[in-house]
């Protein structure tokens, strides 16, 4: 049964991605279907798409079928958003986030490690943020908790890979301190000192990753290994830029748009693009790692669209500039996933022949 569930849940996550991107275009002024989803673009992308995809990846190794209820709930929340009942949809995502916490508690009971503890903190951030959204639908209030969810999840995975590198205990402790600085920042009033602590944390974390991540070795290799390293490095640079924005932007017009999309569109999707050739086939139980040099094309499209949006925000350009950047970002993301599907099918077929 779980073999059938995995592709179904992956399709549900991708539905959240497509509808979430369409809702983003709707917020930019384009007339696209399902206007009920416009307001909840953030929850659809973070809880519906990313929450479902990350949870599915982490649940599969445990071989406990009831954990699949989590991504089933978060993935299906998109249908409830479309039907115009956001409170119920957010409630589904809240339940999914609680189940995801139980997933990490299961991992920790089996084997304690710091990187699993950091990932658990990330899952807790998702739960807290979704609970706040359920109580009061105000996305700027939830934004730092969504950032915490994805930041801790991604850093924990990168930290796991440094186990085999000569990183000193002092340097690892520095990273833990930088991560805790972010938590202190979001626990404080975020429009006061909290935003400065969080911004400083992101700058320090990105600098640590650029210095100690395995990419400093893998970037010298070829093919998929080099692609992954280059895209990860781009993501770390964007994460540092996000920290600078938190420190410097303040209350300027479109400042919120800049900080939201620098993190979620720039950093998070760089991480997805970098890990996609490994994670997406793995979710389906396929032992292939699809790659082609053309995968750099959607990466360039993504980063170019982000740059265009930031310039439009910074110089108060007409809405049409941000709208075009939105279309470019959506095209780059869709092209990436279409290429991944095509390359995966080709790799599987080539193994059978």
KELONU-204753 format. One record per residue (C-alpha): residue number from 1; residue in one letter; z, x, y. Coordinates in Angstrom, 2 decimals. Each point is the difference from the previous one (the first is absolute). Last residue first. Layout:
N
+-----+----+---------+---------+---------+
:   i : aa :       z :       x :       y :
+-----+----+---------+---------+---------+
: NUM :  A :       Z :       X :       Y :
...
+-----+----+---------+---------+---------+
This chain:
353
+-----+----+---------+---------+---------+
:   i : aa :       z :       x :       y :
+-----+----+---------+---------+---------+
: 353 :  X :  -21.40 :   17.90 :   -2.08 :
: 352 :  X :    3.49 :   -1.44 :    0.22 :
: 351 :  X :    1.24 :    2.56 :    2.48 :
: 350 :  X :   -2.99 :   -0.61 :    2.28 :
: 349 :  X :    0.80 :   -3.72 :    0.03 :
: 348 :  X :    3.56 :    0.60 :    1.15 :
: 347 :  X :   -1.10 :    2.41 :    2.76 :
: 346 :  X :   -2.72 :   -2.41 :    1.21 :
: 345 :  X :    2.46 :   -2.90 :    0.09 :
: 344 :  X :    2.46 :    2.12 :    1.97 :
: 343 :  X :   -2.67 :    1.24 :    2.41 :
: 342 :  X :   -1.13 :   -3.54 :    0.75 :
: 341 :  X :    3.53 :   -1.33 :    0.48 :
: 340 :  X :    0.94 :    2.94 :    2.23 :
: 339 :  X :   -3.21 :   -0.37 :    2.02 :
: 338 :  X :    0.72 :   -3.70 :    0.55 :
: 337 :  X :    3.57 :    0.91 :    0.97 :
: 336 :  X :   -1.12 :    2.60 :    2.55 :
: 335 :  X :   -2.76 :   -2.19 :    1.42 :
: 334 :  X :    2.54 :   -2.79 :    0.54 :
: 333 :  X :    2.36 :    2.34 :    1.88 :
: 332 :  X :   -2.77 :    1.48 :    2.16 :
: 331 :  X :   -1.46 :   -3.42 :    0.82 :
: 330 :  X :    3.43 :   -1.36 :    0.97 :
: 329 :  X :    0.63 :    2.98 :    2.26 :
: 328 :  X :   -3.40 :   -0.35 :    1.65 :
: 327 :  X :    0.49 :   -3.74 :    0.53 :
: 326 :  X :    3.35 :    0.66 :    1.64 :
: 325 :  X :   -1.47 :    2.73 :    2.20 :
: 324 :  X :   -2.57 :   -2.52 :    1.17 :
: 323 :  X :    2.75 :   -2.44 :    0.93 :
: 322 :  X :    1.96 :    2.69 :    1.82 :
: 321 :  X :   -3.06 :    0.73 :    2.14 :
: 320 :  X :   -0.70 :   -3.72 :    0.51 :
: 319 :  X :    3.50 :   -0.47 :    1.41 :
: 318 :  X :   -1.00 :    1.79 :    3.19 :
: 317 :  X :    1.33 :    3.53 :    0.58 :
: 316 :  X :    3.62 :    0.45 :    1.04 :
: 315 :  X :   -0.33 :    3.82 :    0.01 :
: 314 :  X :    2.72 :    0.65 :   -2.60 :
: 313 :  X :   -0.78 :   -3.06 :   -2.13 :
: 312 :  X :   -3.76 :    0.62 :   -0.13 :
: 311 :  X :    0.61 :    3.69 :   -0.69 :
: 310 :  X :    2.42 :   -0.88 :   -2.81 :
: 309 :  X :   -2.49 :   -2.46 :   -1.48 :
: 308 :  X :   -2.84 :    2.53 :    0.08 :
: 307 :  X :    2.18 :    2.67 :   -1.65 :
: 306 :  X :    1.01 :   -2.46 :   -2.73 :
: 305 :  X :   -3.64 :   -0.93 :   -0.61 :
: 304 :  X :   -0.91 :    3.68 :   -0.24 :
: 303 :  X :    2.84 :    0.59 :   -2.48 :
: 302 :  X :   -1.15 :   -2.83 :   -2.26 :
: 301 :  X :   -3.70 :    0.84 :    0.24 :
: 300 :  X :    0.71 :    3.67 :   -0.80 :
: 299 :  X :    2.01 :   -1.04 :   -3.08 :
: 298 :  X :   -2.74 :   -2.49 :   -0.95 :
: 297 :  X :   -2.53 :    2.88 :   -0.04 :
: 296 :  X :    2.21 :    2.56 :   -1.80 :
: 295 :  X :   -0.37 :   -2.03 :   -3.19 :
: 294 :  X :   -3.67 :    1.11 :    0.06 :
: 293 :  X :    1.16 :    3.27 :   -1.62 :
: 292 :  X :    0.41 :   -1.93 :   -3.29 :
: 291 :  X :    3.16 :   -0.58 :   -2.01 :
: 290 :  X :    1.32 :   -2.17 :   -2.81 :
: 289 :  X :    3.16 :    1.15 :   -1.78 :
: 288 :  X :   -0.14 :   -1.49 :   -3.49 :
: 287 :  X :    2.74 :   -0.90 :   -2.48 :
: 286 :  X :   -0.29 :   -3.76 :    0.45 :
: 285 :  X :    3.13 :   -2.12 :   -0.41 :
: 284 :  X :   -0.96 :   -2.44 :    2.74 :
: 283 :  X :    2.76 :    1.27 :    2.28 :
: 282 :  X :   -1.09 :    3.55 :   -0.84 :
: 281 :  X :   -3.54 :   -0.71 :    1.22 :
: 280 :  X :    1.48 :   -0.96 :    3.40 :
: 279 :  X :    2.61 :    2.78 :    0.17 :
: 278 :  X :   -2.05 :    3.16 :   -0.52 :
: 277 :  X :   -3.19 :   -0.61 :    2.00 :
: 276 :  X :    2.06 :   -1.99 :    2.54 :
: 275 :  X :    2.53 :    2.73 :    0.88 :
: 274 :  X :   -1.83 :    1.46 :    3.02 :
: 273 :  X :   -1.52 :   -3.29 :    1.19 :
: 272 :  X :    3.36 :   -1.75 :   -0.25 :
: 271 :  X :    1.79 :    2.80 :    1.87 :
: 270 :  X :   -2.65 :   -0.03 :    2.71 :
: 269 :  X :    0.46 :   -3.77 :    0.05 :
: 268 :  X :    3.70 :    0.38 :    0.73 :
: 267 :  X :   -0.34 :    2.62 :    2.74 :
: 266 :  X :   -2.86 :   -1.41 :    2.06 :
: 265 :  X :   -0.07 :   -3.77 :   -0.45 :
: 264 :  X :    3.72 :   -0.54 :   -0.50 :
: 263 :  X :    1.45 :    2.76 :    2.16 :
: 262 :  X :   -2.53 :    0.34 :    2.79 :
: 261 :  X :   -0.59 :   -3.74 :   -0.19 :
: 260 :  X :    3.56 :   -1.03 :    0.86 :
: 259 :  X :    0.61 :    2.75 :    2.59 :
: 258 :  X :   -3.18 :   -0.73 :    1.94 :
: 257 :  X :    0.28 :   -3.79 :   -0.09 :
: 256 :  X :    3.57 :    0.28 :    1.30 :
: 255 :  X :   -1.19 :    2.17 :    2.89 :
: 254 :  X :   -2.62 :   -2.60 :    0.91 :
: 253 :  X :    1.33 :   -0.08 :    3.57 :
: 252 :  X :    2.58 :    2.77 :    0.61 :
: 251 :  X :    3.58 :   -0.70 :   -1.10 :
: 250 :  X :    0.95 :    3.47 :   -1.24 :
: 249 :  X :   -2.90 :    2.17 :   -1.11 :
: 248 :  X :    1.73 :    3.38 :   -0.22 :
: 247 :  X :    2.48 :    0.24 :   -2.87 :
: 246 :  X :   -1.51 :   -2.65 :   -2.28 :
: 245 :  X :   -3.46 :    1.37 :    0.77 :
: 244 :  X :    1.09 :    3.50 :   -0.95 :
: 243 :  X :    1.33 :   -1.26 :   -3.34 :
: 242 :  X :   -3.29 :   -1.77 :   -0.67 :
: 241 :  X :   -1.91 :    3.19 :    0.81 :
: 240 :  X :    2.10 :    1.82 :   -2.60 :
: 239 :  X :   -0.90 :   -2.69 :   -2.53 :
: 238 :  X :   -3.68 :    0.40 :    0.96 :
: 237 :  X :    0.22 :    3.73 :   -0.75 :
: 236 :  X :    1.65 :   -0.79 :   -3.33 :
: 235 :  X :   -2.78 :   -2.45 :   -0.86 :
: 234 :  X :   -2.71 :    2.54 :    0.77 :
: 233 :  X :    1.83 :    2.45 :   -2.28 :
: 232 :  X :    0.05 :   -2.61 :   -2.76 :
: 231 :  X :   -3.75 :   -0.50 :    0.45 :
: 230 :  X :   -0.64 :    3.74 :   -0.30 :
: 229 :  X :    2.26 :    0.41 :   -3.04 :
: 228 :  X :   -1.52 :   -2.94 :   -1.89 :
: 227 :  X :   -3.54 :    1.21 :    0.68 :
: 226 :  X :    0.92 :    3.52 :   -1.14 :
: 225 :  X :    1.33 :   -1.25 :   -3.34 :
: 224 :  X :   -2.94 :   -2.41 :   -0.39 :
: 223 :  X :   -2.59 :    2.76 :    0.23 :
: 222 :  X :    1.04 :    3.57 :    0.70 :
: 221 :  X :    3.14 :    2.11 :    0.47 :
: 220 :  X :    1.41 :    1.61 :    3.13 :
: 219 :  X :    1.54 :   -3.29 :    1.20 :
: 218 :  X :    2.03 :   -0.02 :   -3.22 :
: 217 :  X :    2.37 :    2.77 :    1.08 :
: 216 :  X :    1.12 :   -1.18 :    3.44 :
: 215 :  X :   -0.45 :   -3.51 :   -1.37 :
: 214 :  X :    3.10 :    0.49 :   -2.21 :
: 213 :  X :    2.13 :   -1.15 :    2.92 :
: 212 :  X :    2.30 :    2.54 :    1.67 :
: 211 :  X :   -1.43 :    0.76 :    3.47 :
: 210 :  X :   -2.10 :   -3.08 :    0.73 :
: 209 :  X :    2.71 :   -2.16 :   -1.58 :
: 208 :  X :    2.73 :    1.55 :    2.14 :
: 207 :  X :   -2.04 :   -0.45 :    3.19 :
: 206 :  X :   -0.62 :   -3.67 :   -0.89 :
: 205 :  X :    3.72 :   -0.54 :   -0.65 :
: 204 :  X :    0.96 :    1.66 :    3.30 :
: 203 :  X :   -2.43 :   -2.08 :    2.05 :
: 202 :  X :    1.01 :   -3.20 :   -1.80 :
: 201 :  X :    3.71 :    0.70 :    0.57 :
: 200 :  X :   -0.50 :    0.66 :    3.71 :
: 199 :  X :   -1.72 :   -3.37 :    0.33 :
: 198 :  X :    2.81 :   -1.76 :   -1.88 :
: 197 :  X :    2.67 :    1.67 :    2.16 :
: 196 :  X :   -1.90 :   -0.88 :    3.17 :
: 195 :  X :   -0.54 :   -3.62 :   -1.12 :
: 194 :  X :    3.69 :   -0.40 :   -0.75 :
: 193 :  X :    1.17 :    1.15 :    3.44 :
: 192 :  X :   -1.06 :   -3.27 :    1.58 :
: 191 :  X :   -2.74 :   -2.43 :   -1.01 :
: 190 :  X :    0.91 :    0.49 :   -3.65 :
: 189 :  X :    3.64 :   -0.97 :    0.49 :
: 188 :  X :    1.64 :    2.19 :   -2.68 :
: 187 :  X :   -0.45 :   -0.56 :   -3.74 :
: 186 :  X :   -3.66 :    0.99 :    0.39 :
: 185 :  X :    0.92 :    3.40 :    1.41 :
: 184 :  X :    2.77 :    0.69 :   -2.53 :
: 183 :  X :   -2.54 :   -0.65 :   -2.76 :
: 182 :  X :   -2.46 :    2.41 :    1.63 :
: 181 :  X :    2.67 :    2.69 :    0.27 :
: 180 :  X :    0.63 :   -0.51 :   -3.71 :
: 179 :  X :   -3.55 :    1.13 :   -0.68 :
: 178 :  X :    0.41 :    3.15 :    2.11 :
: 177 :  X :    3.28 :    0.80 :   -1.76 :
: 176 :  X :   -1.62 :   -0.40 :   -3.42 :
: 175 :  X :   -2.82 :    2.30 :    1.13 :
: 174 :  X :    2.51 :    2.61 :    1.16 :
: 173 :  X :    1.78 :   -0.24 :   -3.33 :
: 172 :  X :   -3.27 :    0.89 :   -1.73 :
: 171 :  X :   -0.35 :    3.04 :    2.25 :
: 170 :  X :    3.56 :    1.12 :   -0.77 :
: 169 :  X :   -0.56 :   -0.46 :   -3.74 :
: 168 :  X :   -2.94 :    2.37 :    0.19 :
: 167 :  X :   -3.57 :   -1.07 :   -0.73 :
: 166 :  X :   -1.60 :    2.25 :   -2.63 :
: 165 :  X :   -2.37 :   -2.70 :   -1.28 :
: 164 :  X :    0.32 :   -1.88 :   -3.29 :
: 163 :  X :    2.26 :   -2.72 :    1.35 :
: 162 :  X :   -2.37 :   -0.34 :    2.96 :
: 161 :  X :   -1.91 :   -2.80 :   -1.75 :
: 160 :  X :    3.03 :   -2.32 :    0.08 :
: 159 :  X :    0.25 :    0.55 :    3.74 :
: 158 :  X :   -3.50 :   -1.43 :    0.49 :
: 157 :  X :    1.01 :   -3.16 :   -1.85 :
: 156 :  X :    3.27 :   -0.31 :    1.94 :
: 155 :  X :   -1.87 :    0.55 :    3.27 :
: 154 :  X :   -2.34 :   -2.91 :   -0.74 :
: 153 :  X :    2.70 :   -2.51 :   -0.92 :
: 152 :  X :    2.32 :    1.11 :    2.81 :
: 151 :  X :   -2.72 :   -0.37 :    2.64 :
: 150 :  X :   -1.32 :   -3.26 :   -1.44 :
: 149 :  X :    3.27 :   -1.91 :    0.02 :
: 148 :  X :    1.26 :    1.68 :    3.18 :
: 147 :  X :   -3.13 :   -1.05 :    1.90 :
: 146 :  X :    0.53 :   -3.59 :   -1.17 :
: 145 :  X :    3.57 :    0.28 :    1.24 :
: 144 :  X :   -1.17 :    1.33 :    3.38 :
: 143 :  X :   -2.48 :   -2.93 :    0.39 :
: 142 :  X :    2.39 :   -2.86 :   -0.84 :
: 141 :  X :    1.23 :   -0.58 :    3.57 :
: 140 :  X :   -3.56 :    0.34 :    1.33 :
: 139 :  X :   -1.02 :   -2.63 :   -2.61 :
: 138 :  X :    2.10 :   -2.92 :    1.20 :
: 137 :  X :    0.17 :   -2.82 :   -2.54 :
: 136 :  X :    3.76 :   -0.50 :   -0.03 :
: 135 :  X :    2.03 :   -0.43 :   -3.19 :
: 134 :  X :   -2.84 :    0.70 :   -2.41 :
: 133 :  X :   -1.12 :    2.93 :    2.15 :
: 132 :  X :    3.51 :    1.47 :   -0.09 :
: 131 :  X :    0.06 :   -0.42 :   -3.78 :
: 130 :  X :   -3.41 :    1.67 :   -0.19 :
: 129 :  X :    1.25 :    2.99 :    1.99 :
: 128 :  X :    3.16 :    0.31 :   -2.08 :
: 127 :  X :   -1.91 :   -0.19 :   -3.29 :
: 126 :  X :   -2.69 :    2.46 :    1.10 :
: 125 :  X :    2.68 :    2.40 :    1.26 :
: 124 :  X :    1.79 :   -0.30 :   -3.35 :
: 123 :  X :   -3.22 :    1.00 :   -1.77 :
: 122 :  X :   -0.17 :    3.09 :    2.22 :
: 121 :  X :    3.64 :    0.85 :   -0.72 :
: 120 :  X :   -0.88 :   -0.28 :   -3.70 :
: 119 :  X :   -2.87 :    2.45 :    0.53 :
: 118 :  X :    2.46 :    2.46 :    1.56 :
: 117 :  X :    2.30 :   -0.39 :   -3.03 :
: 116 :  X :   -2.93 :    0.60 :   -2.32 :
: 115 :  X :   -0.78 :    3.23 :    1.90 :
: 114 :  X :    3.64 :    1.02 :   -0.24 :
: 113 :  X :    0.11 :   -0.30 :   -3.77 :
: 112 :  X :    2.04 :   -2.05 :   -2.45 :
: 111 :  X :   -1.53 :   -0.73 :   -3.39 :
: 110 :  X :    0.22 :   -3.21 :   -2.02 :
: 109 :  X :    2.34 :   -1.82 :    2.36 :
: 108 :  X :   -2.10 :    1.15 :    2.95 :
: 107 :  X :   -3.21 :   -1.37 :   -1.50 :
: 106 :  X :    1.62 :   -3.38 :   -0.66 :
: 105 :  X :    1.40 :   -0.06 :    3.56 :
: 104 :  X :   -3.56 :    0.70 :    1.14 :
: 103 :  X :   -1.35 :   -3.08 :   -1.76 :
: 102 :  X :    2.96 :   -2.07 :    1.22 :
: 101 :  X :   -1.05 :    0.81 :    3.58 :
: 100 :  X :   -3.49 :   -1.26 :   -0.85 :
:  99 :  X :    1.55 :   -3.27 :   -1.19 :
:  98 :  X :    1.63 :   -0.33 :    3.43 :
:  97 :  X :   -3.35 :    0.71 :    1.69 :
:  96 :  X :   -1.72 :   -2.67 :   -2.08 :
:  95 :  X :    2.64 :   -2.57 :    0.98 :
:  94 :  X :   -0.59 :    0.84 :    3.67 :
:  93 :  X :   -3.77 :   -0.21 :   -0.49 :
:  92 :  X :    0.34 :   -3.49 :   -1.45 :
:  91 :  X :    2.26 :   -1.00 :    2.89 :
:  90 :  X :   -2.61 :    1.33 :    2.42 :
:  89 :  X :   -2.52 :   -2.36 :   -1.58 :
:  88 :  X :    2.48 :   -2.92 :    0.12 :
:  87 :  X :    0.58 :    0.56 :    3.71 :
:  86 :  X :   -3.70 :    0.54 :    0.63 :
:  85 :  X :   -1.06 :   -3.50 :   -1.14 :
:  84 :  X :   -3.54 :   -0.35 :    1.36 :
:  83 :  X :   -2.03 :   -0.33 :   -3.19 :
:  82 :  X :   -1.45 :    3.43 :    0.70 :
:  81 :  X :    3.49 :    1.53 :    0.10 :
:  80 :  X :    0.79 :   -1.72 :   -3.31 :
:  79 :  X :   -3.11 :    1.46 :   -1.61 :
:  78 :  X :    0.90 :    3.45 :    1.32 :
:  77 :  X :    3.45 :   -0.24 :   -1.59 :
:  76 :  X :   -1.69 :    0.34 :   -3.40 :
:  75 :  X :    0.09 :    3.81 :    0.16 :
:  74 :  X :    3.66 :    0.11 :    1.04 :
:  73 :  X :    1.04 :   -2.40 :   -2.78 :
:  72 :  X :   -2.10 :    1.57 :   -2.76 :
:  71 :  X :    0.99 :    3.46 :    1.28 :
:  70 :  X :    3.65 :   -0.89 :   -0.71 :
:  69 :  X :   -0.47 :   -2.06 :   -3.19 :
:  68 :  X :   -1.43 :    3.15 :   -1.60 :
:  67 :  X :    3.60 :    1.15 :   -0.44 :
:  66 :  X :    0.27 :   -2.54 :   -2.84 :
:  65 :  X :   -2.35 :    2.08 :   -2.14 :
:  64 :  X :    2.25 :    3.06 :   -0.36 :
:  63 :  X :   -2.27 :    2.89 :   -1.03 :
:  62 :  X :    1.65 :    2.38 :    2.50 :
:  61 :  X :   -3.19 :    2.03 :    0.60 :
:  60 :  X :   -1.84 :   -3.06 :    1.43 :
:  59 :  X :    2.64 :   -1.02 :    2.54 :
:  58 :  X :   -0.52 :    2.83 :    2.49 :
:  57 :  X :   -3.74 :   -0.49 :    0.47 :
:  56 :  X :    0.33 :   -3.78 :    0.19 :
:  55 :  X :    2.75 :    0.31 :    2.62 :
:  54 :  X :   -2.16 :    2.26 :    2.16 :
:  53 :  X :   -2.99 :   -2.35 :   -0.18 :
:  52 :  X :    2.00 :   -3.19 :    0.60 :
:  51 :  X :    1.94 :    1.43 :    2.93 :
:  50 :  X :   -3.14 :    1.53 :    1.51 :
:  49 :  X :   -2.12 :   -3.16 :   -0.13 :
:  48 :  X :    2.28 :   -3.03 :    0.40 :
:  47 :  X :    3.07 :    1.57 :    1.59 :
:  46 :  X :   -1.62 :    2.51 :    2.35 :
:  45 :  X :   -3.46 :   -1.46 :    0.64 :
:  44 :  X :    0.89 :   -3.69 :   -0.30 :
:  43 :  X :    3.29 :    0.46 :    1.87 :
:  42 :  X :   -1.71 :    1.78 :    2.91 :
:  41 :  X :   -2.95 :   -2.42 :    0.34 :
:  40 :  X :    2.42 :   -2.93 :    0.17 :
:  39 :  X :   -1.14 :   -1.52 :    3.28 :
:  38 :  X :   -3.66 :    0.05 :   -1.01 :
:  37 :  X :    0.52 :   -1.55 :   -3.46 :
:  36 :  X :   -0.24 :   -3.64 :    1.06 :
:  35 :  X :   -3.37 :    0.84 :    1.59 :
:  34 :  X :   -1.54 :    0.03 :   -3.52 :
:  33 :  X :   -3.60 :    0.96 :    0.70 :
:  32 :  X :   -1.15 :    2.40 :    2.76 :
:  31 :  X :   -0.69 :   -0.58 :    3.69 :
:  30 :  X :    0.56 :    3.43 :    1.49 :
:  29 :  X :    2.56 :    0.36 :    2.78 :
:  28 :  X :    1.91 :    3.11 :   -1.04 :
:  27 :  X :    2.64 :   -2.11 :   -1.77 :
:  26 :  X :   -2.80 :   -1.47 :   -2.10 :
:  25 :  X :   -1.11 :    3.51 :   -0.92 :
:  24 :  X :    3.53 :    0.66 :   -1.27 :
:  23 :  X :   -0.12 :   -3.26 :   -1.97 :
:  22 :  X :   -3.20 :    1.25 :   -1.63 :
:  21 :  X :    1.78 :    3.24 :   -0.93 :
:  20 :  X :    2.86 :   -1.95 :   -1.57 :
:  19 :  X :   -2.47 :   -2.22 :   -1.83 :
:  18 :  X :   -1.67 :    3.04 :   -1.52 :
:  17 :  X :    3.24 :    1.84 :   -0.80 :
:  16 :  X :    1.77 :   -3.08 :   -1.35 :
:  15 :  X :   -2.98 :   -0.62 :   -2.28 :
:  14 :  X :    0.27 :    3.64 :   -1.11 :
:  13 :  X :    3.61 :   -0.58 :   -1.04 :
:  12 :  X :   -1.05 :   -3.10 :   -1.96 :
:  11 :  X :   -2.76 :    2.01 :   -1.71 :
:  10 :  X :    2.56 :    2.62 :   -1.01 :
:   9 :  X :    2.25 :   -2.76 :   -1.31 :
:   8 :  X :   -2.80 :   -1.36 :   -2.18 :
:   7 :  X :   -0.96 :    3.50 :   -1.18 :
:   6 :  X :    3.60 :    0.70 :   -1.08 :
:   5 :  X :    0.79 :   -3.42 :   -1.43 :
:   4 :  X :   -2.55 :    0.17 :   -2.81 :
:   3 :  X :    1.48 :    3.19 :   -1.44 :
:   2 :  X :    3.45 :   -1.50 :    0.59 :
:   1 :  X :   -0.87 :   -2.79 :   -2.43 :
+-----+----+---------+---------+---------+
